[in-house]
């Protein structure tokens, strides 16, 4: 029998999709960074890395996170300023301070802090 024909009869294993982590945090939750002194309110979640390669490569290799995990968009603050941050799940922890975040962008997206989280504002249609 022709060896090429025998090869065609070998069953192939089904393709297995890589496992993607589930988001541990939700919109409106307050989190803090595991290594840096800032905290913030989550306003969006990407199931996997969705920023530029240039941004990713700018992170020092020793602390560069995996891309196959959720990444969070934060209205962030530290002692000096307020800004928007993009942080991997592995670098976030729950913030249990029960203190509100003072970012100026919060009022446009969220209701008042309820002591645990910031509820999203209801969408208003005209």
Buried (B, 14 or more C-beta within 10 A) or exposed (E): EEEEEEEEEEEEEEEEEEEEBEBBBEBBBBBBBEEEEBBBBBBEBBEBBEEEEEEEEEEEEEEEBEEEBBBBBBBBBBEEEBBEBBBBBEBBEEBEEEEBBEBEBBEEBBBEBEEEBBEEEEEEEE
